[in-house]
Amino acid sequence: MKSFTLWFIIGLILISVAIYYNRQEYVILYSGLVTVAFLENAVEMVLKFRIYEKQFQQISHFNILPSEIGDFQFGIDGYSLCLILLTTIIMPICFLSTVSITKNRGEFVLCLLVIEYLLILSFYTTNLFLYFVFFESILIPMFLIIGF
């Protein structure tokens, strides 16, 4: 979970700098680097996954508020692992399809990167409320992709 967040932040910074300096070739390079890093992290999660264990694995626990409302827990089971792996396999193909886009390519790539990260977070969470928050947050970059 922490490595996905780290690569997401690195990708946002690198792609934003490339957009600022109008270097479209670097946008594609950096987005490819980040998506391959996401895929590598997902494959590492698959290799660390213990098939016969019936509980959540690779659990991360964050307690932001003193009550149960601020208790956030992330973890994976077999279904979420498959969905995370599917997401990280499909997204490099999506980024390869952005080569033909000429208008607002950098913004499009940033929205795809945000969608990928939010999908991974929504599949990684064990809290139903956080699942809906992350999954519905995908609508914002999706609106930007479709609308502009």
FENBEL-V63668 format. One record per backbone hydrogen bond with DSSP energy under -0.5 kcal/mol. CO is the residue of the C=O (numbers start at 0). NH is the residue of the N-H. If there is no record, write none. Layout:
{{CO | NH} {CO | NH}}
This chain:
{{0 | 4} {1 | 5} {2 | 6} {3 | 7} {4 | 8} {5 | 9} {6 | 10} {7 | 11} {8 | 12} {9 | 13} {10 | 14} {11 | 15} {12 | 16} {13 | 17} {14 | 18} {15 | 19} {16 | 20} {17 | 22} {18 | 21} {21 | 23} {22 | 25} {22 | 26} {23 | 27} {24 | 28} {25 | 29} {26 | 30} {27 | 31} {28 | 32} {29 | 33} {30 | 34} {31 | 35} {32 | 36} {33 | 37} {34 | 38} {35 | 39} {36 | 40} {37 | 41} {38 | 42} {39 | 43} {40 | 44} {41 | 45} {42 | 46} {43 | 47} {44 | 48} {45 | 48} {48 | 50} {49 | 52} {56 | 75} {59 | 73} {61 | 63} {61 | 71} {66 | 69} {67 | 70} {69 | 63} {69 | 71} {71 | 61} {72 | 125} {72 | 126} {73 | 59} {75 | 56} {76 | 80} {77 | 81} {78 | 82} {79 | 83} {80 | 84} {81 | 85} {82 | 86} {83 | 87} {84 | 88} {85 | 89} {86 | 90} {87 | 91} {88 | 92} {89 | 92} {89 | 93} {90 | 94} {91 | 95} {92 | 96} {94 | 97} {95 | 98} {96 | 99} {97 | 100} {101 | 103} {103 | 107} {104 | 108} {105 | 109} {106 | 110} {107 | 111} {108 | 112} {109 | 113} {110 | 114} {111 | 115} {112 | 116} {113 | 117} {114 | 118} {115 | 119} {116 | 120} {117 | 121} {118 | 122} {119 | 123} {120 | 124} {123 | 74} {126 | 130} {127 | 131} {128 | 132} {129 | 133} {130 | 134} {131 | 135} {132 | 136} {133 | 137} {134 | 137} {135 | 138} {136 | 139} {136 | 140} {137 | 141} {138 | 142} {139 | 143} {140 | 144} {141 | 145} {142 | 146} {143 | 147}}
